[in-house]
Amino acid sequence: MASNSKPGTPAPESGQYQAVGPRGGRVSNTEITAVQGRPLPPTGKPGQSWQMVDKTKHKG
């Protein structure tokens, strides 16, 4: 299981993130794109966090 990141904390890795509830269930179908080191945006409700869905793939 992937670790969850709280809103406002720097993204651990670049990629697509989805909001999850306090017990780990997905709360929406909306995905955001986060860049490593930049703060994650607020979620829809208190107690939710962000979970990585798809890591950015780099060529090289």
VENWO-V681143 format. One record per residue. SS is DSSP state (H for helix, E for strand, C for the rest). PHI is phi as a letter, one per 30 degrees, with the letter a starting at -180 (none if undefined). OMEGA is omega in whole degrees, -180 to 180 (999 if undefined). Layout:
SS/PHI/OMEGA + SS/PHI/OMEGA
This chain:
C/none/-180 + C/d/178 + C/d/-179 + E/c/179 + E/c/-179 + C/d/176 + C/d/179 + C/i/177 + C/d/178 + E/d/178 + C/d/-179 + C/d/179 + C/b/176 + C/d/177 + E/l/179 + E/c/180 + E/b/177 + E/b/180 + E/d/177 + E/b/-180 + C/d/-177 + C/d/180 + C/c/175 + C/j/179 + C/d/179 + E/d/-175 + E/c/179 + E/a/176 + E/c/-179 + E/d/175 + E/c/176 + E/c/175 + E/c/-180 + E/c/178 + C/c/-178 + C/e/177 + C/i/179 + C/c/-176 + E/d/175 + C/d/-178 + C/d/177 + C/d/174 + C/c/-177 + C/d/-176 + C/b/176 + C/d/178 + C/j/179 + C/d/178 + E/b/-180 + E/c/178 + E/b/180 + E/d/179 + E/c/-176 + E/b/180 + E/d/177 + C/d/180 + C/c/180 + C/c/175 + C/d/175 + C/k/999
